[in-house]
């Protein structure tokens, strides 16, 4: 049994096809007419067409509410088959080319419902078609007009049946094929996302284990650095040891934050420019030699609140750009009512022709090759996106686009 969205889509298709059929039969009856002496035939035909139109409107209303059960759809298809068989009885029986419409409920049932429902509709359609070969109300005016034109009703009926079948198949099967392709694309995306998640879980497990093991050596390094700083005589040595001490403290702070779940899941509320400024300051602590030129919008910013992982993701992107650039980075921050954009431009060699954002760790000459993977994954999980494009004559433009859906104005 298929899921609810597919039932909704096919319920819409059924309603549209039924309305097209009603319009075609109505037009044919208006052109060809009825036997003027058979009032029952006229009343029955118009009544059934009205019921089919009402049923189509009911189907569209149910589809708009995104509500449909398999049993409900089967009842609609069954009523549809009964109405079309009854209409065919009063309008020429099996000679009426619109009898091809009996295939539509069967096709929709086969594509949407269980096989038992489909076989019920199939058997009923075959029995009804066979009965209409012998029991029906003929359209006398149709036979007369065909004879006057020198045409065989059977041949014309075959042509019209082919036209209707082709139209039904083109409409229904093409849409089903498009839906199938869409589902295949989604499945491929989910498979890729699953592989990426596996890599991230492996990295997370390794990171947690490494963080636990780093506590003791960092404490030892901090003590030794403090003792060496007290014993140092010249200013250059003191400066280097002070830098080492600040870097060790930064590492210990990072490890301590790993154990603070609230800080990891949701940071404090602050304005966007201040968030970016804090991110840059954190980056400079880890990379004191880095240089940048920041251009920010002067508009008032809403308060934002993102997990700490976003800050680290931006730092990774800044690190990658700085490693490739020989000049200060050109940074730009702008925003509108719905999202904000942070761009990083470097003057490095740019991206290779076959570059694409990674879904697993990649080889890197500067590091372990996981920075871009973590940044891309973290930003994507928060509803944002990362794009990298070459610029002329040299360099790469990295853009981070994030929605304000987690912020307060």
C-alpha positions as a Markdown table, in Angstrom:
| # | Residue | x | y | z |
|---|---|---|---|---|
| 1 | Unk | 0.0 | 0.0 | 0.0 |
| 2 | Unk | 1.3 | 3.4 | -0.9 |
| 3 | Unk | 1.6 | 6.4 | 1.4 |
| 4 | Unk | -0.9 | 9.2 | 1.8 |
| 5 | Unk | 0.8 | 11.8 | -0.5 |
| 6 | Unk | 0.6 | 9.4 | -3.5 |
| 7 | Unk | -3.1 | 8.8 | -2.7 |
| 8 | Unk | -3.7 | 12.6 | -2.7 |
| 9 | Unk | -1.9 | 13.1 | -6.0 |
| 10 | Unk | -3.8 | 10.3 | -7.7 |
| 11 | Unk | -7.1 | 11.4 | -6.3 |
| 12 | Unk | -6.5 | 14.8 | -8.0 |
| 13 | Unk | -5.6 | 13.0 | -11.2 |
| 14 | Unk | -8.8 | 11.0 | -11.0 |
| 15 | Unk | -10.9 | 14.1 | -10.5 |
| 16 | Unk | -9.3 | 15.9 | -13.4 |
| 17 | Unk | -9.7 | 12.9 | -15.8 |
| 18 | Unk | -13.3 | 12.5 | -14.7 |
| 19 | Unk | -14.0 | 16.1 | -15.5 |
| 20 | Unk | -12.4 | 15.8 | -18.9 |
| 21 | Unk | -14.5 | 12.8 | -19.6 |
| 22 | Unk | -17.7 | 14.5 | -18.6 |
| 23 | Unk | -16.8 | 17.5 | -20.8 |
| 24 | Unk | -16.1 | 15.2 | -23.7 |
| 25 | Unk | -19.3 | 13.2 | -23.3 |
| 26 | Unk | -21.4 | 16.4 | -22.8 |
| 27 | Unk | -19.9 | 17.9 | -26.0 |
| 28 | Unk | -20.6 | 14.8 | -28.0 |
| 29 | Unk | -24.2 | 14.5 | -26.8 |
| 30 | Unk | -24.8 | 18.2 | -27.6 |
| 31 | Unk | -23.5 | 17.7 | -31.1 |
| 32 | Unk | -25.0 | 14.3 | -31.9 |
| 33 | Unk | -28.1 | 14.6 | -29.8 |
| 34 | Unk | -30.5 | 11.9 | -28.4 |
| 35 | Unk | -33.5 | 10.1 | -29.7 |
| 36 | Unk | -36.1 | 12.9 | -29.4 |
| 37 | Unk | -38.7 | 10.4 | -28.2 |
| 38 | Unk | -36.6 | 8.9 | -25.4 |
| 39 | Unk | -36.9 | 11.3 | -22.5 |
| 40 | Unk | -35.6 | 8.7 | -20.0 |
| 41 | Unk | -32.4 | 8.4 | -21.9 |
| 42 | Unk | -31.8 | 12.1 | -21.8 |
| 43 | Unk | -32.6 | 12.6 | -18.1 |
| 44 | Unk | -30.5 | 9.6 | -17.1 |
| 45 | Unk | -27.5 | 10.8 | -19.1 |
| 46 | Unk | -27.6 | 14.3 | -17.8 |
| 47 | Unk | -28.2 | 13.1 | -14.2 |
| 48 | Unk | -25.2 | 10.7 | -14.3 |
| 49 | Unk | -23.0 | 13.4 | -15.8 |
| 50 | Unk | -24.0 | 15.8 | -13.0 |
| 51 | Unk | -23.2 | 13.1 | -10.4 |
| 52 | Unk | -19.8 | 12.5 | -11.9 |
| 53 | Unk | -19.1 | 16.2 | -11.8 |
| 54 | Unk | -20.1 | 16.5 | -8.2 |
| 55 | Unk | -17.9 | 13.5 | -7.3 |
| 56 | Unk | -15.0 | 15.2 | -9.0 |
| 57 | Unk | -15.5 | 18.3 | -6.9 |
| 58 | Unk | -15.7 | 16.2 | -3.8 |
| 59 | Unk | -12.4 | 14.5 | -4.7 |
| 60 | Unk | -10.7 | 17.8 | -5.3 |
| 61 | Unk | -12.0 | 19.1 | -2.0 |
| 62 | Unk | -10.7 | 16.0 | -0.1 |
| 63 | Unk | -7.3 | 16.2 | -1.9 |
| 64 | Unk | -7.0 | 19.9 | -1.0 |
| 65 | Unk | -7.3 | 19.0 | 2.7 |
| 66 | Unk | -4.6 | 16.3 | 2.2 |
| 67 | Unk | -6.9 | 13.6 | 3.5 |
| 68 | Unk | -7.4 | 10.3 | 1.8 |
| 69 | Unk | -7.6 | 6.7 | 3.0 |
| 70 | Unk | -7.0 | 3.7 | 0.7 |
| 71 | Unk | -10.5 | 2.4 | 1.4 |
| 72 | Unk | -12.0 | 5.8 | 0.6 |
| 73 | Unk | -10.1 | 6.0 | -2.7 |
| 74 | Unk | -11.3 | 2.5 | -3.6 |
| 75 | Unk | -14.9 | 3.6 | -2.9 |
| 76 | Unk | -14.4 | 6.6 | -5.2 |
| 77 | Unk | -13.0 | 4.4 | -8.0 |
| 78 | Unk | -15.9 | 1.9 | -7.5 |
| 79 | Unk | -18.5 | 4.6 | -7.7 |
| 80 | Unk | -16.7 | 6.0 | -10.7 |
| 81 | Unk | -16.9 | 2.7 | -12.5 |
| 82 | Unk | -20.6 | 2.2 | -11.7 |
| 83 | Unk | -21.5 | 5.7 | -12.9 |
| 84 | Unk | -19.6 | 5.3 | -16.2 |
| 85 | Unk | -21.1 | 1.9 | -16.9 |
| 86 | Unk | -24.6 | 3.3 | -16.2 |
| 87 | Unk | -23.9 | 6.2 | -18.5 |
| 88 | Unk | -22.6 | 4.0 | -21.2 |
| 89 | Unk | -25.9 | 1.9 | -20.9 |
| 90 | Unk | -27.9 | 5.0 | -21.8 |
| 91 | Unk | -25.6 | 6.3 | -24.5 |
| 92 | Unk | -24.9 | 3.5 | -26.9 |
| 93 | Unk | -23.3 | 0.8 | -24.6 |
| 94 | Unk | -20.0 | -0.7 | -25.8 |
| 95 | Unk | -20.3 | 1.3 | -29.1 |
| 96 | Unk | -19.6 | 4.5 | -27.1 |
| 97 | Unk | -15.9 | 5.2 | -27.4 |
| 98 | Unk | -15.9 | 6.8 | -23.9 |
| 99 | Unk | -16.2 | 3.4 | -22.4 |
| 100 | Unk | -12.4 | 3.4 | -22.5 |
| 101 | Unk | -12.6 | 5.5 | -19.3 |
| 102 | Unk | -13.2 | 2.2 | -17.5 |
| 103 | Unk | -9.4 | 1.7 | -17.7 |
| 104 | Unk | -8.7 | 4.8 | -15.6 |
| 105 | Unk | -10.0 | 3.5 | -12.2 |
| 106 | Unk | -8.1 | 0.2 | -12.8 |
| 107 | Unk | -4.8 | 2.1 | -13.6 |
| 108 | Unk | -5.1 | 4.4 | -10.6 |
| 109 | Unk | -5.9 | 1.4 | -8.3 |
| 110 | Unk | -3.0 | -0.6 | -9.6 |
| 111 | Unk | -0.6 | 2.4 | -9.0 |
| 112 | Unk | -2.0 | 3.3 | -5.6 |
| 113 | Unk | -4.0 | 0.6 | -3.8 |
| 114 | Unk | -3.6 | -3.1 | -2.8 |
| 115 | Unk | -3.8 | -5.8 | -5.5 |
| 116 | Unk | -7.1 | -7.0 | -4.0 |
| 117 | Unk | -8.9 | -3.7 | -4.7 |
| 118 | Unk | -7.4 | -3.6 | -8.2 |
| 119 | Unk | -8.7 | -7.1 | -9.1 |
| 120 | Unk | -12.2 | -6.3 | -7.9 |
| 121 | Unk | -12.3 | -3.2 | -10.2 |
| 122 | Unk | -10.8 | -5.2 | -13.0 |
| 123 | Unk | -13.3 | -8.1 | -12.8 |
| 124 | Unk | -16.3 | -5.7 | -12.5 |
| 125 | Unk | -15.0 | -3.7 | -15.5 |
| 126 | Unk | -14.7 | -6.8 | -17.7 |
| 127 | Unk | -18.1 | -8.1 | -16.7 |
| 128 | Unk | -19.7 | -4.7 | -17.3 |
| 129 | Unk | -18.0 | -4.2 | -20.7 |
| 130 | Unk | -19.3 | -7.7 | -21.8 |
| 131 | Unk | -22.8 | -6.9 | -20.6 |
| 132 | Unk | -22.8 | -3.6 | -22.5 |
| 133 | Unk | -22.2 | -5.5 | -25.7 |
| 134 | Unk | -25.8 | -6.8 | -25.5 |
| 135 | Unk | -27.7 | -4.6 | -23.1 |
| 136 | Unk | -27.8 | -0.8 | -23.8 |
| 137 | Unk | -29.9 | 2.1 | -25.1 |
| 138 | Unk | -28.8 | 2.9 | -28.7 |
| 139 | Unk | -28.2 | 6.4 | -29.9 |
| 140 | Unk | -30.4 | 6.4 | -33.0 |
| 141 | Unk | -29.3 | 9.9 | -34.1 |
| 142 | Unk | -25.6 | 8.7 | -34.0 |
| 143 | Unk | -26.3 | 5.8 | -36.3 |
| 144 | Unk | -28.2 | 8.0 | -38.7 |
| 145 | Unk | -25.5 | 10.7 | -38.9 |
| 146 | Unk | -22.8 | 8.1 | -39.4 |
| 147 | Unk | -24.7 | 6.5 | -42.2 |
| 148 | Unk | -25.2 | 9.8 | -43.9 |
| 149 | Unk | -21.5 | 10.5 | -43.8 |
| 150 | Unk | -20.7 | 7.1 | -45.2 |
| 151 | Unk | -18.8 | 6.1 | -42.1 |
| 152 | Unk | -18.9 | 3.0 | -40.0 |
| 153 | Unk | -19.8 | 3.5 | -36.4 |
| 154 | Unk | -17.4 | 0.7 | -35.4 |
| 155 | Unk | -14.4 | 2.3 | -37.2 |
| 156 | Unk | -15.1 | 5.7 | -35.9 |
| 157 | Unk | -15.5 | 4.3 | -32.4 |
| 158 | Unk | -12.1 | 2.5 | -32.6 |
| 159 | Unk | -10.5 | 5.8 | -33.6 |
| 160 | Unk | -12.1 | 7.7 | -30.8 |
| 161 | Unk | -11.2 | 4.9 | -28.3 |
| 162 | Unk | -7.5 | 5.1 | -29.4 |
| 163 | Unk | -7.5 | 8.9 | -29.1 |
| 164 | Unk | -9.0 | 8.7 | -25.6 |
| 165 | Unk | -6.7 | 5.9 | -24.5 |
| 166 | Unk | -3.7 | 7.8 | -25.7 |
| 167 | Unk | -4.7 | 11.0 | -23.9 |
| 168 | Unk | -5.4 | 9.2 | -20.7 |
| 169 | Unk | -2.1 | 7.3 | -20.8 |
| 170 | Unk | -0.2 | 10.5 | -21.7 |
| 171 | Unk | -1.7 | 12.4 | -18.8 |
| 172 | Unk | -1.6 | 9.8 | -16.1 |
| 173 | Unk | 1.5 | 7.7 | -17.0 |
| 174 | Unk | 3.7 | 10.8 | -17.7 |
| 175 | Unk | 2.8 | 12.3 | -14.3 |
| 176 | Unk | 3.4 | 9.0 | -12.6 |
| 177 | Unk | 6.8 | 8.8 | -14.3 |
| 178 | Unk | 7.7 | 12.3 | -13.2 |
| 179 | Unk | 6.6 | 11.4 | -9.7 |
| 180 | Unk | 8.7 | 8.3 | -9.8 |
| 181 | Unk | 11.8 | 10.2 | -11.0 |
| 182 | Unk | 11.2 | 12.7 | -8.2 |
| 183 | Unk | 11.1 | 9.9 | -5.7 |
| 184 | Unk | 14.3 | 8.4 | -7.1 |
| 185 | Unk | 16.1 | 11.8 | -6.7 |
| 186 | Unk | 14.8 | 12.0 | -3.1 |
| 187 | Unk | 16.0 | 8.5 | -2.4 |
| 188 | Unk | 19.4 | 9.2 | -3.8 |
| 189 | Unk | 19.6 | 12.3 | -1.7 |
| 190 | Unk | 18.6 | 10.4 | 1.4 |
| 191 | Unk | 21.2 | 7.7 | 0.7 |
| 192 | Unk | 23.9 | 10.4 | 0.3 |
| 193 | Unk | 22.7 | 12.0 | 3.5 |
| 194 | Unk | 22.8 | 8.7 | 5.3 |
| 195 | Unk | 26.4 | 8.0 | 4.2 |
| 196 | Unk | 27.4 | 11.5 | 5.3 |
| 197 | Unk | 25.7 | 11.0 | 8.7 |
| 198 | Unk | 27.6 | 7.7 | 9.1 |
| 199 | Unk | 30.9 | 9.6 | 8.5 |
| 200 | Unk | 29.8 | 12.3 | 11.0 |
| 201 | Unk | 28.9 | 9.8 | 13.7 |
| 202 | Unk | 32.2 | 8.1 | 13.3 |
| 203 | Unk | 34.0 | 11.5 | 13.6 |
| 204 | Unk | 31.8 | 12.4 | 16.6 |
| 205 | Unk | 32.7 | 9.2 | 18.4 |
| 206 | Unk | 36.4 | 9.6 | 17.6 |
| 207 | Unk | 36.2 | 13.3 | 18.7 |
| 208 | Unk | 34.6 | 12.4 | 22.0 |
| 209 | Unk | 37.2 | 9.8 | 22.7 |
| 210 | Unk | 40.1 | 12.1 | 21.7 |
| 211 | Unk | 38.6 | 15.0 | 23.8 |
| 212 | Unk | 38.6 | 12.7 | 26.9 |
| 213 | Unk | 42.2 | 11.7 | 26.3 |
| 214 | Unk | 43.5 | 15.3 | 25.7 |
| 215 | Unk | 42.5 | 16.6 | 29.1 |
| 216 | Unk | 45.5 | 15.2 | 31.0 |
| 217 | Unk | 48.3 | 16.2 | 28.5 |
| 218 | Unk | 46.8 | 19.7 | 28.1 |
| 219 | Unk | 46.9 | 20.2 | 31.9 |
| 220 | Unk | 50.5 | 19.1 | 32.0 |
| 221 | Unk | 51.4 | 21.5 | 29.1 |
| 222 | Unk | 49.6 | 24.3 | 31.0 |
| 223 | Unk | 51.7 | 23.7 | 34.1 |
| 224 | Unk | 55.0 | 23.4 | 32.3 |
| 225 | Unk | 54.3 | 26.5 | 30.2 |
| 226 | Unk | 53.5 | 28.5 | 33.4 |
| 227 | Unk | 56.7 | 27.4 | 35.0 |
| 228 | Unk | 58.8 | 28.2 | 31.8 |
| 229 | Unk | 57.1 | 31.6 | 31.6 |
| 230 | Unk | 58.2 | 32.4 | 35.2 |
| 231 | Unk | 61.8 | 31.3 | 34.4 |
| 232 | Unk | 62.1 | 33.1 | 31.0 |
| 233 | Unk | 64.5 | 36.0 | 30.9 |
| 234 | Unk | 64.1 | 37.7 | 27.4 |
| 235 | Unk | 61.0 | 39.3 | 26.1 |
| 236 | Unk | 60.8 | 37.2 | 22.9 |
| 237 | Unk | 60.7 | 33.9 | 24.9 |
| 238 | Unk | 58.1 | 35.4 | 27.2 |
| 239 | Unk | 55.9 | 36.4 | 24.2 |
| 240 | Unk | 56.1 | 33.0 | 22.7 |
| 241 | Unk | 55.3 | 31.3 | 25.9 |
| 242 | Unk | 52.4 | 33.6 | 26.5 |
| 243 | Unk | 51.0 | 32.7 | 23.1 |
| 244 | Unk | 51.4 | 29.0 | 23.9 |
| 245 | Unk | 49.6 | 29.5 | 27.2 |
| 246 | Unk | 46.7 | 31.3 | 25.5 |
| 247 | Unk | 46.5 | 28.5 | 22.9 |
| 248 | Unk | 46.4 | 25.8 | 25.6 |
| 249 | Unk | 43.7 | 27.7 | 27.5 |
| 250 | Unk | 41.7 | 28.0 | 24.3 |
| 251 | Unk | 42.0 | 24.2 | 23.8 |
| 252 | Unk | 40.9 | 23.5 | 27.3 |
| 253 | Unk | 37.9 | 25.9 | 26.9 |
| 254 | Unk | 36.9 | 24.1 | 23.8 |
| 255 | Unk | 37.0 | 20.7 | 25.6 |
| 256 | Unk | 35.0 | 22.1 | 28.5 |
| 257 | Unk | 32.3 | 23.3 | 26.2 |
| 258 | Unk | 31.9 | 19.8 | 24.8 |
| 259 | Unk | 30.5 | 18.7 | 28.2 |
| 260 | Unk | 28.1 | 21.7 | 28.4 |
| 261 | Unk | 25.0 | 20.4 | 26.5 |
| 262 | Unk | 23.0 | 23.6 | 26.8 |
| 263 | Unk | 25.8 | 25.6 | 25.3 |
| 264 | Unk | 26.3 | 23.2 | 22.5 |
| 265 | Unk | 22.6 | 23.0 | 21.6 |
| 266 | Unk | 21.7 | 26.7 | 21.8 |
| 267 | Unk | 24.0 | 29.7 | 22.2 |
| 268 | Unk | 23.1 | 33.0 | 23.8 |
| 269 | Unk | 20.8 | 35.6 | 22.1 |
| 270 | Unk | 22.7 | 38.5 | 20.5 |
| 271 | Unk | 22.7 | 40.7 | 17.4 |
| 272 | Unk | 24.1 | 39.2 | 14.1 |
| 273 | Unk | 27.1 | 41.6 | 13.8 |
| 274 | Unk | 28.1 | 40.8 | 17.3 |
| 275 | Unk | 27.8 | 37.0 | 16.6 |
| 276 | Unk | 30.1 | 37.4 | 13.6 |
| 277 | Unk | 32.5 | 39.6 | 15.6 |
| 278 | Unk | 32.7 | 37.0 | 18.4 |
| 279 | Unk | 33.3 | 34.3 | 15.8 |
| 280 | Unk | 36.2 | 36.3 | 14.2 |
| 281 | Unk | 37.7 | 36.9 | 17.7 |
| 282 | Unk | 37.6 | 33.2 | 18.4 |
| 283 | Unk | 39.3 | 32.6 | 15.0 |
| 284 | Unk | 42.0 | 35.1 | 15.8 |
| 285 | Unk | 42.8 | 33.3 | 19.1 |
| 286 | Unk | 43.5 | 30.2 | 17.1 |
| 287 | Unk | 45.2 | 32.0 | 14.2 |
| 288 | Unk | 46.8 | 35.2 | 15.5 |
| 289 | Unk | 48.5 | 36.0 | 12.2 |
| 290 | Unk | 45.2 | 36.0 | 10.2 |
| 291 | Unk | 44.0 | 39.3 | 8.7 |
| 292 | Unk | 40.7 | 40.4 | 7.3 |
| 293 | Unk | 38.6 | 43.4 | 6.1 |
| 294 | Unk | 35.0 | 43.2 | 7.2 |
| 295 | Unk | 32.2 | 45.1 | 5.5 |
| 296 | Unk | 28.8 | 44.8 | 7.4 |
| 297 | Unk | 25.3 | 46.2 | 6.7 |
| 298 | Unk | 24.3 | 49.2 | 8.8 |
| 299 | Unk | 20.7 | 48.0 | 9.1 |
| 300 | Unk | 19.3 | 47.0 | 12.5 |
| 301 | Unk | 19.7 | 43.3 | 13.1 |
| 302 | Unk | 17.3 | 40.9 | 14.8 |
| 303 | Unk | 18.5 | 38.9 | 17.8 |
| 304 | Unk | 19.8 | 35.5 | 16.7 |
| 305 | Unk | 20.4 | 32.3 | 18.7 |
| 306 | Unk | 22.3 | 29.4 | 17.0 |
| 307 | Unk | 24.1 | 26.4 | 18.4 |
| 308 | Unk | 27.9 | 26.8 | 18.9 |
| 309 | Unk | 28.5 | 24.4 | 16.1 |
| 310 | Unk | 27.6 | 27.2 | 13.6 |
| 311 | Unk | 30.4 | 29.4 | 15.0 |
| 312 | Unk | 32.9 | 26.5 | 14.5 |
| 313 | Unk | 31.6 | 25.9 | 11.0 |
| 314 | Unk | 32.3 | 29.5 | 10.0 |
| 315 | Unk | 35.8 | 29.3 | 11.6 |
| 316 | Unk | 36.6 | 26.3 | 9.6 |
| 317 | Unk | 35.6 | 28.1 | 6.4 |
| 318 | Unk | 37.7 | 31.1 | 7.4 |
| 319 | Unk | 40.7 | 28.8 | 8.1 |
| 320 | Unk | 40.4 | 27.2 | 4.7 |
| 321 | Unk | 40.3 | 30.6 | 2.9 |
| 322 | Unk | 43.2 | 32.0 | 4.9 |
| 323 | Unk | 45.3 | 29.0 | 4.2 |
| 324 | Unk | 44.8 | 29.6 | 0.4 |
| 325 | Unk | 45.2 | 33.4 | 0.5 |
| 326 | Unk | 48.3 | 35.5 | 0.6 |
| 327 | Unk | 46.4 | 38.7 | 1.3 |
| 328 | Unk | 43.8 | 39.7 | 4.0 |
| 329 | Unk | 40.4 | 38.1 | 3.5 |
| 330 | Unk | 37.5 | 40.3 | 2.2 |
| 331 | Unk | 34.5 | 39.6 | 4.4 |
| 332 | Unk | 31.0 | 40.9 | 3.9 |
| 333 | Unk | 27.9 | 40.5 | 6.1 |
| 334 | Unk | 24.4 | 41.4 | 4.9 |
| 335 | Unk | 20.8 | 40.4 | 5.7 |
| 336 | Unk | 17.1 | 40.9 | 4.9 |
| 337 | Unk | 13.9 | 40.0 | 6.6 |
| 338 | Unk | 14.3 | 36.2 | 6.1 |
| 339 | Unk | 18.0 | 35.3 | 5.9 |
| 340 | Unk | 21.5 | 36.6 | 6.3 |
| 341 | Unk | 24.6 | 36.1 | 4.1 |
| 342 | Unk | 28.2 | 36.0 | 5.1 |
| 343 | Unk | 30.8 | 35.9 | 2.3 |
| 344 | Unk | 34.5 | 35.2 | 2.4 |
| 345 | Unk | 36.7 | 36.1 | -0.5 |
| 346 | Unk | 40.3 | 35.0 | -0.8 |
| 347 | Unk | 43.0 | 35.5 | -3.5 |
| 348 | Unk | 44.1 | 31.9 | -3.6 |
| 349 | Unk | 44.4 | 29.6 | -6.7 |
| 350 | Unk | 40.6 | 28.8 | -6.6 |
| 351 | Unk | 38.7 | 25.6 | -6.9 |
| 352 | Unk | 39.5 | 22.7 | -9.2 |
| 353 | Unk | 37.2 | 22.0 | -12.2 |
| 354 | Unk | 35.8 | 18.8 | -10.5 |
| 355 | Unk | 35.4 | 20.3 | -7.0 |
| 356 | Unk | 32.2 | 19.6 | -5.1 |
| 357 | Unk | 31.2 | 19.9 | -1.5 |
| 358 | Unk | 32.3 | 16.6 | 0.3 |
| 359 | Unk | 30.1 | 14.1 | 1.9 |
| 360 | Unk | 33.0 | 12.3 | 3.5 |
| 361 | Unk | 36.5 | 13.3 | 4.8 |
| 362 | Unk | 38.9 | 14.3 | 2.0 |
| 363 | Unk | 42.7 | 14.4 | 1.7 |
| 364 | Unk | 44.1 | 17.8 | 2.6 |
| 365 | Unk | 47.7 | 19.1 | 2.6 |
| 366 | Unk | 46.9 | 21.7 | 5.3 |
| 367 | Unk | 45.0 | 19.5 | 7.8 |
| 368 | Unk | 43.0 | 16.3 | 8.3 |
| 369 | Unk | 40.5 | 17.1 | 5.5 |
| 370 | Unk | 37.3 | 17.2 | 7.7 |
| 371 | Unk | 36.8 | 21.0 | 8.2 |
| 372 | Unk | 34.8 | 21.6 | 5.0 |
| 373 | Unk | 32.8 | 18.4 | 5.6 |
| 374 | Unk | 31.9 | 19.5 | 9.1 |
| 375 | Unk | 31.1 | 23.0 | 8.1 |
| 376 | Unk | 28.9 | 21.9 | 5.2 |
| 377 | Unk | 27.0 | 19.4 | 7.3 |
| 378 | Unk | 26.5 | 21.7 | 10.3 |
| 379 | Unk | 25.2 | 24.6 | 8.2 |
| 380 | Unk | 23.0 | 22.3 | 6.2 |
| 381 | Unk | 21.5 | 20.8 | 9.3 |
| 382 | Unk | 20.6 | 24.3 | 10.6 |
| 383 | Unk | 18.7 | 25.1 | 7.4 |
| 384 | Unk | 21.4 | 27.0 | 5.6 |
| 385 | Unk | 23.7 | 26.4 | 2.7 |
| 386 | Unk | 27.3 | 26.8 | 1.7 |
| 387 | Unk | 28.4 | 27.7 | -1.9 |
| 388 | Unk | 32.0 | 28.0 | -3.2 |
| 389 | Unk | 32.7 | 29.7 | -6.6 |
| 390 | Unk | 35.9 | 30.8 | -8.3 |
| 391 | Unk | 36.4 | 34.6 | -8.9 |
| 392 | Unk | 38.4 | 36.4 | -11.5 |
| 393 | Unk | 41.3 | 36.7 | -11.9 |
| 394 | Unk | 42.2 | 34.6 | -8.9 |
| 395 | Unk | 40.5 | 33.5 | -5.7 |
| 396 | Unk | 37.4 | 31.8 | -4.3 |
| 397 | Unk | 34.2 | 33.2 | -2.9 |
| 398 | Unk | 32.7 | 31.2 | -0.1 |
| 399 | Unk | 29.1 | 32.2 | 0.9 |
| 400 | Unk | 27.2 | 31.1 | 3.9 |
| 401 | Unk | 23.4 | 31.7 | 3.7 |
| 402 | Unk | 21.4 | 31.1 | 6.9 |
| 403 | Unk | 17.7 | 31.7 | 7.6 |
| 404 | Unk | 16.4 | 33.7 | 10.6 |
| 405 | Unk | 14.0 | 30.9 | 11.5 |
| 406 | Unk | 15.7 | 30.4 | 14.9 |
| 407 | Unk | 15.8 | 34.1 | 15.7 |
| 408 | Unk | 13.7 | 36.7 | 17.5 |
| 409 | Unk | 13.1 | 40.1 | 16.1 |
